[in-house]
Amino acid sequence: MPSTRKFAALALSILLVGQAARGQEVTPEQVREAITRGGQYLLKQQGPDGGWTDYMGQPTGVAALATLALLNSGETTKNAKVAKALDFLEGSPLPRATYAASLQVMAFCQADPVHYKPKINELALWLEATQIKDGKNKGGWHYGTRGDGDNSNTQFAMLALHEAERAGVKVKEQTWKLAEQFWINNQYRQKEQGSWGYFGNSGFGSMTCAAIASLIIARDHIGTGDAAVLDGRIQCCGAGTDDEAIAKGLRWLGRKDIFSVAQNPGSGGWGLYYLYGLERVGRMTGQRFFGEGENRHDWYREGAKHLLGVHDKFSGYWKGTGPGENDTVVCTSLALLFLSKGRRPVVISKLQYQDVSRDWDLHRRAIQNLTSRLEKPFKRELSWQTIDIARQEDVAGRESKLNPTVADLLESPILFISGSQSLNLDKEQVDLLRDYVNQGGFIFAEACEGDGCGRGTFDQDFRALMVKMFPDSTLRRLPPDHAVWYAEKTVNPKHLPADDQFWLWGLDACCRTSVVYCPRSLSCRWELSHPYRESPYPQRVIDEIEACVRIGENVVAYATNRQLKEKLEKPQITLQKRDDATGRGTLVIPKLNHGGGADDATNALSNLLGVFEKQLEMKVDYSHRPPLA
């Protein structure tokens, strides 16, 4: 009987995962099942000592990679085999090999950065010491202590040092500066326009992803942000660090003749290694799509569909194509890292409503910092994205159509709208935002005014937008007893910026406050709240930054109730059909009029009818009728 049940479970998992290969949409359940099967395969391949078969010259490298993949896939040290793998790594001699040392750091940081901090520190010091300090590849890393350096080893060393610093290990600023310059110097600037190769030659997808992520990491640790504290005062809307090299790399990756999830662009192999890097770039840049217009690609959906299509459903492993990806433990680990890290739920999205100006994103690291802060109360790793509704012109000067749909927007529970200058949206864009809120979405907005930002028209434009979107509702000052002031952490009003315009306003729609607006910049303070950098600011400034971060945490907690959709989960959309005549067998629900706000939540009834229609398959009448007296 047990063997029969086991066979039935296996057959069901093959059926679930196999559907993706037949052209159907990939579901969260299919991804979960594939991750489970892949993890089971890795654990079966583990040796009695807790390790896995290694490559020559990289002792413990495969073991560290497999352990990292298992931890990201949801396994913990409560699993005896995972605990044994970590014991094996901790008890092994210092590997003195870049890949192995880097992967050990990442595995220890993922498992328990406090417990393993001595080991993390030892490995990080070795990596810093082996960075190339002079010559043409200054700032890079090689396989070990000697060599010319290459982009792949350099990527892994930087990933490890990034995780080490997040765990509290101090990395020299000069290490990051040298690494940043290494990537700038070897970007391929010929006809590919911004790609990177293995040695600085023509571009590969895997190495371009490595470069983009590495530049983001370096600038995260040393870059000048868009906000600063000068002479004890917060200054917002600064110039920040130039991101042109990153922008060129992203444009190259998204080109119609380049983007792929089935192969490593520009290379004959290492396709799974490329996907491992593509996931990181998508997550770190907040990109849901690569490419533009009709050429846009949802990298996680397409990548997951490809991986489920090439998955060995019986054994549970993945195997790559081309030279270098014949090791099923390595390939399975890389596939699991893509699937597991890429499915982190989106908690908030920045709204890009302009194509040329950066006014919509004046504090570029702010949302990333806020998302990092939210991971502790949410007790899970989170992600953020950018939703682009900007109109673009083609070579003939014609405006593009609006690509995002309401369903695209609803994949994020919160849209963050920011700016200083004009918020000039056309009717289709306004309708899209209205539909988003009516379907359960939440708008969190701010005007970047004062503190160095100047005074544009964003405040008046946003207020006018709310009147246009919700003429029956009013944007009002939120009282101190509203949940946005305490839902996660209490905000001390004494620590708010000394500006009488600094307050939260709200608009009620769909049975709750669905829009929260601040006429001054919150994101400026979030930008200054770096999750692992020291903040040598006066205490008054630290208190002000903390109060504004708490506002962000509270608004997100209120808007989401700490419940987030899984990646790939399709949002439920209520379609309101209005017929002149109500047919027989159609549900009609009248509303009673009274003096207690009978029509305050104008969309509540239609949303309820939508649930009846979709889940109970009932005929319903959406016709709007005023409350009955």
HELIX and SHEET records of a PDB file:
HELIX    1   1 PRO A    2  GLY A   18  1                                  17    
HELIX    2   2 GLN A   19  ARG A   22  5                                   4    
HELIX    3   3 PRO A   28  GLN A   45  1                                  18    
HELIX    4   4 GLY A   61  ASN A   72  1                                  12    
HELIX    5   5 ALA A   80  GLY A   91  1                                  12    
HELIX    6   6 THR A   98  ALA A  111  1                                  14    
HELIX    7   7 LYS A  117  ALA A  129  1                                  13    
HELIX    8   8 ASN A  151  ARG A  166  1                                  16    
HELIX    9   9 GLU A  173  ASN A  185  1                                  13    
HELIX   10  10 GLY A  205  ILE A  222  1                                  18    
HELIX   11  11 GLU A  244  LEU A  253  1                                  10    
HELIX   12  12 GLY A  271  THR A  285  1                                  15    
HELIX   13  13 GLY A  293  ASN A  295  5                                   3    
HELIX   14  14 TRP A  299  GLY A  309  1                                  11    
HELIX   15  15 THR A  328  GLY A  342  1                                  15    
HELIX   16  16 ASP A  359  ASP A  361  5                                   3    
HELIX   17  17 ALA A  366  PHE A  378  1                                  13    
HELIX   18  18 VAL A  406  LEU A  410  1                                   5    
HELIX   19  19 LYS A  427  ASN A  438  1                                  12    
HELIX   20  20 PHE A  458  MET A  469  1                                  12    
HELIX   21  21 ALA A  483  TRP A  485  5                                   3    
HELIX   22  22 PRO A  493  HIS A  495  5                                   3    
HELIX   23  23 SER A  523  LEU A  528  1                                   6    
HELIX   24  24 GLN A  539  THR A  560  1                                  22    
HELIX   25  25 ALA A  604  GLN A  615  1                                  12    
SHEET    1   A 2 ALA A 228  LEU A 230  0                                        
SHEET    2   A 2 ARG A 233  GLN A 235 -1                                        
SHEET    1   B 2 PHE A 289  PHE A 290  0                                        
SHEET    2   B 2 HIS A 297  ASP A 298 -1                                        
SHEET    1   C 7 SER A 383  ASP A 388  0                                        
SHEET    2   C 7 VAL A 346  GLN A 352  1                                        
SHEET    3   C 7 ILE A 414  GLY A 419  1                                        
SHEET    4   C 7 PHE A 442  ALA A 447  1                                        
SHEET    5   C 7 ARG A 512  CYS A 518  1                                        
SHEET    6   C 7 TRP A 505  ALA A 509 -1                                        
SHEET    7   C 7 ARG A 476  ARG A 477 -1                                        
SHEET    1   D 2 THR A 586  LEU A 587  0                                        
SHEET    2   D 2 LYS A 619  VAL A 620  1                                        
END                                                                             
